[in-house]
Amino acid sequence: MTIISERSEATAQKAQADMDMKLEVVVIPVSDVDRSKRFYTGLGWRLDADVSGKDGFRVIQVTPPGSPCSVIFGSGVSSAMPGSAQGLHLIVSDIEQARASLAARGAAMSGVFHDVGGLFHHSDQNGRLPGLHPARSSYSSFASFNDPDGNGWLFQEVTARLPGRVETQGTNFRSSKELAGALRRAAAAHGEHEKRNGGRHDENWPDWYAEYVVNEQAGHPLPT
């Protein structure tokens, strides 16, 4: 019996390890459904659904631009205290542009900041230093905002993924803006590459760009 049990457990563990588990929805608690709907759609987030059921049950789903994960709120969908969802991260390739975009849409944005430890960020507003990370390292610059109930969101600037953080089947971009950001970073890096080579025009720049974009997303060493 012990051998059979161990084999069954091993089989179950392998099946679980081989199965994709994609985070597609985050549920947040709100007090005023229509106010929250106006706020999030006002940010430019796509309205996917607004459906009602019996006894006041209501489900609204919105999706941030380019995000594979959506947000659900409504009536009767969460027992948590409105405003208690904190540390919700939105990953962007240009934090200054993203901050300006939401500020223009009426969101009360914080300034861009980095953490005193330079690793992630502390809770609440502890350890925040104003401005971009000094080296503008990927994962290290942030900006925050709250929804009307106080649910807390943060922008985090990610331009180069750590090794192992990207699927190896290929290079993928979820929007034209994300691809454009990668090409801009490649262009800036290639400009420095040409300077190091005496300012001569690089005839093979498409190959250099391609290597830069693919390696950046996969977390591999960048061309120099």
N, C-alpha and C positions, 0 to 999 in steps of 0.2 A: 504493500500500500504506500509506503514511503517513497519508493522509486517512482510509482505512477504519479503521486502527488507532485514530486519534484519536476518530473517531465512536463506535467500539465502547467505548472507555474512557469517553467522556462518557455514553453510554447506561448503562453499568454503574454509574458514579458517581451518576447520577440515580436509578436503581433502588434503589441502596443508601440514598440520602438519603431516599427515600420509604417505606422499610420500617421498621416498628416493631421495635425491639430491646429487649425487656423483660427486665431482670434478674430472674430468678425463683428461682434457687438459688445459695447460697454453700456451698461444701464446706469443712469445718473438720477438721483432723487431731486425733484423740483416741487415747489409749492403752488405755482401758477402756470398751468400748462400752456395757455395761449401766450403769456408773456415770454416764456422760454422759447416757444416756437418763433415768435417775432425776433427774439434776440439771435438765435442760431441761424435762422434763414437770413437775417440781416447781415450776418458775417459772410454770406455767400456760400453757406453750406447747403448742399442739395437736399431738398425735401423728398424722401423716399416713400413715406407712408404717413397717413393720419387717419386711423381707423378707430371706430368706437364700438363698444359692445354693450352688454346689459349692465344696469346699475352704475352707470357713470364710468365704466372701464374704458380707457382710451390709451392708445399706443401711437406715439410719434417717433419716426426714425429719420435722422438726418446724417449726412456724411460729409466730412471735410473734403475739400478739393484734393484729388489724388490719393485719398486714403483707402486702403482695403478694409478698414474697420469702420463701422458705423456707430452712432450713438442713439440710444433709445431712452425716452422719458415719457411720462404720461400720468394717468390717474390709475392707481391700483397696480402699478408695475414694480414698485419698490417700497419696502418698509423702512428704509434708511431715512435719517433726518435730512430734509432738504439742505443742500449746501455742504454735506459731509463728504462728498467725493473730492478728493484732493490728489495733486500730483499727476494729473492726466497730461501726458506728453504728446505734443504735435511736433513731428520731426520735419525740419525745413532745411533747405540748402543755402539760404541767405536770410539770416535772422533779422537784419536791418530792414530788408525789403518786406518780409512777412509782418514784422511789427508795424511798419508804416501802413501796410495794406489794411490791417484790422483796425488800427487807430483811425484811419480815414472812414471806416464803416461804423465808428462809434464805440468801439471797445475801449475801456479804460486800461490801457497797457502800462505796465511798468517800463522803466528804462531797460536797455540791454545790460546784463550783468554776468559776472563769472564768479565762481566760488573761491573762497580764500584758500581752500585746499587744492583746487584745480582738478579734482577727481570727478565729482558729480555735482550735487548741490545739497545743502543742509535743509532741514525742515523749516517751515515758515519763511522768515526772511533772515535767518541766522547766517552769518558768514558771507553775505553778498557784497561783492565789490563792484562798483559801477564800471560799465564799459565792456567791450569785447574781451575775451581771454587775450592776454598779451601776445601770444603766438598764434592766436586764432585757431587753436587746435580743434580738430573735430571732436564733437561731443561736449565741448567745454563752455559754450556761450548760450545764455538763456534770456528769456523775457516772459513775463507772466501776466495773466489777466483772470478775472472771475466772471462767472455768469451772474444774473440778477439774484440768485439765491446764495452765491458765494462758493459754488463749486469751482475748484481751482485748476486752471490750465497753465501749461508752460510750453513755450516754444523751445526746442533744443536744436542747435545748428549741427548737422551732421553732413560732412562733405566727403569723408573717407571712412569706410567701414573697417572695423577691426577684423582680423582674420577669423574665418569661421562664422561670420555673421551674415553671409550672403550665400544663397544656394549656388552650387557649382555648375548647374546645368546651362547657364548662360547669363548674359548681362541684360537686365530688365529695367525699364523705366516706366513709371505709372502715369506719367503725363509729359506733354511736350515741354512744360516749364522745367521739370526735373532734368530732362535731357539737355535743355538749353543751359541750365546751370552747370552741368558737367562739362559741356563744351566751352563755356566761358572760363572755367578753371583750367581746362586743358590749354586754351589759347594763352592765358596769362603765363602758365608754366612753360609753354613752348617759346614764348617771347624771351624768357630768361635763358632757355636752352640755346636760342640763336645768338643771344649776346655772348654766351660763353664760347661760342664757336666763331667769334670775330664778327658777328653781325651779318653773316652770310645767310641768304635765303635758303631754307631747307626744302629741297624738292620733294622729300619724302614726308612732309608734314602730315599727310593723311594717316600714314602708318603710325607716326608718333602719337597723334591725337587718339587713334584707336587703342593703342597700347595703354595710354594714360587713362582713358575713360574706363576700360575694362579692368585694369589693375586697381584703380581707385575704388571701384565698387566692390571688388573681391577682396580688398585688403592686402593686396600684393605690393611689392616694392614698385615705386613709380619710376618711369624713365627719367634720365637726367640729361 
